[in-house]
Amino acid sequence: MIIRKNLVWVHRVLGISIGVFAIVLSASGFFLLFANDYERWRYPQAALPLEDSKTFATALAKIENSAVSPIKLVKFPQPDFNVFTVWHQDETKGFYNSVTGQLISLDHWYESLMAFILRLHTQLLLWDEVELVNGIAGILILFVLFSGLMLWQSRRKYFQLRFALKTPKKFSDWIRVHSAWGVIASGVILIAVSTGCIMVFYGTVAKFIVWATDEIPKTPNVVVEHQEKPRASWNTILKAVDDSLPDGQLIYFFPGKQNNAVLGFRKRMPEEWHPNGRSFILINPYDSSALQVIDARNQPIAIQLLEKVYPVHGAFVGGVFYKIILGIGAIVLTALSLSGFIIWYRNLFLNSN
C-alpha cells in the first residue's frame, strides 16, 4: 500500500512538472508529421514532377551566384518535394526552382510556420543547447509512462480499458479515462519518446555502441587545401557524384569550409531507412575526383540500427498507416497531459474542501 502511494506521488509530481513540455513536444511533433504536405500546399512548384537531374548543374550555378548569403547546406529536389532547399550562413532558408535556380522564397525560422514549429519541437525556440532539456524531459516522460503502467497493472480490474470511451462526469471518471488512454497508447508513446531521446543524445549513444561492439564506423575525414585555381564545373562534379554509389538518390551537398575545400555529398541507398541518407561522397573540387566513398550499408550493424531511429521517430517509414498511428499517439499524449492537470487540480480542490 505504501509503495503504491509513493508511486502515485511520483507519477503525479513528475507528470505535473513536465506536463507543459509533453504538450509542446507532442503537439509540435504532430504538426511536423505533415510538414512536407503543408510546404507543397504553400509552394505548388514543390509538388510538380521531378525534372531530369541533368538540370541540377545549371540550377546550382545560378543558386551560388545569386545567394544572398554564403551557402551552408543544400538539399536537392526530391520526388515528393521538387525544389532546392538551401540553408544560408545568415540562418535563412530558401527554396529555389529545380530547373532555373530562381529564388522562390527566403525566410528566417520565425517567418516560416514549419521552421517555427520545428525549432519549437527541438529547441523550444531558444538556443541549440536547449535540445538537452528536451532529452531530459523525454526521459522523465518515460518515467511517468512506466509508473502509470505499474499503477494500472496493480488495479487493472478497477481501471478497465473500456473506460476510454466514457464521458467523464465525476472525479473518478477522469482518472479512469486518463488511465485507459495511457495504457492503450503506451506503445506508440514509448516509441515516439524513446526515439526522440536517442536523437538528442545521439553522439553519446553512438560512442557507447562503438565502445560496446568494438566496431568503428567509417566517417568523412578527407581534407583538401584551398588552391589558387578555379573549381571544376558543376557538370563534372555531379557526374563524379553520380558515378559514385550510382544506385543512390542524391540528397545533400555540403560546400567547402574555410580550412577544408572538399565538397561533401550525401546519398540515400536503396536499403536505407533514413530519408536523408547516411552514405557520403567526398569530392576534390579542383579535379572532380572522388576522394572518399562511404556506403551506409557497409557500416557496423549496430550503427545501421541506430540510423533507423530518426526515420522511426519522424514516420519516414511505415507508410500512411504508421503516420496516422504516430499522429494519434501525439494527440493522446497531449490529452493525457491536459487531463493530468485536470485530475491534479480537482484532487487539490477536493482535498482542500
C-alpha angles and dihedrals in degrees: 000000000000091000092052092047091052091046090052089051093050092047092049098044095045092044093053092043095055099026093107091050090050092051094048095046097044097043094047090044090055093056092045089061086071099038096117092046090053094047092049089052092047094045110034091189089070090062095055120108114276113263126224109289088231087082091060094084093059092045093048092051089051092048093051093049095046100039112129090210133019112282119254101176138356127203114200122228113277132200090256096040114032103192136083110257111206128188113201130205091246087065095254123131122213136192115214132190110263094224107032100025089229115158113254100177140347122197144161115233092261091055096055120068097215094042087051092051092046092053089047090051096047105028107014086242089295136098126314096261091063086077086081089060089057090051092052090046089052091053090050090049088056090052089052090049095051094043089051091051090050091051091049092048092055092054104020092137089062096039100049121179092237088075088074087087095045120111105232114236104149129045091254090054091059090054093048094048091045091050095046095051091044091057095042094051097035094103098053092040089052091052095046097045098040093049089048090053091049090052091053092050094035096131093050092046091049091051090049091051091050090049094045097046098032088222116129115209121221114255132186106270109155122126125197120188117231112256134200095244136088122276119249117265121270090244093061093040094051091045089056090049091048091051091052112076090351093187092061129098113237110238115157142022123200114195122220120279132228092265098032127044096191116125116226128207133181127208134187112226121211094257096046120108094193107102092213096046126236098222115109135205120188116200131196102234094211103052101015092236119153105241099180133010121190118189110201090210089066095053120108113287093243091055091048089054091049090054089060092065096081096049090048092049094047097040093243088142131044097051128240094324094060092044089054091048091049090047091052089049090054091050092048093049089052091048092047090053092049094045089047089058090048092050092047092049095046092045090051091047094048093048092050090055 
